[in-house]
């Protein structure tokens, strides 16, 4: 009994399912495929040479400073004393006296001339430049195709289908339910 009842229910469901919907597939030719654009900003790198300044301390010449040489300073007296002591070590008798006089005068002259003048190096700040390559970016607007608007006619009416690529035909499925 249960088997008979189950068979009747299955037959009923099959007949209702097949009688309630009917579908048909046709194809329509695409008349026109228009691209769909979107504006995008693209970052484009380029290189630029930039001069960067830096400061360097460099010698910029020598300065000669003249000192007064006509005065008798302590250095002249010390030089004369050292020259006299050295002259005393040379010779004997009158030769020793001459050696002391020459030694004293020579020592005084050398000491006085050392004080005569000096050279001093002067330093200046000099600005120099170093070229560096720097990467910079420009932004360019560009139109990109994001898809296609495919236009076709079906049953006397115009329709549009959007796709990633242009189409030649569009599949149309019609179904009738009752």
Helices and strands as residue ranges (DSSP letters): H 2-20, E 21-66, H 74-88, H 94-114, E 117-154, E 157-163, E 169-177
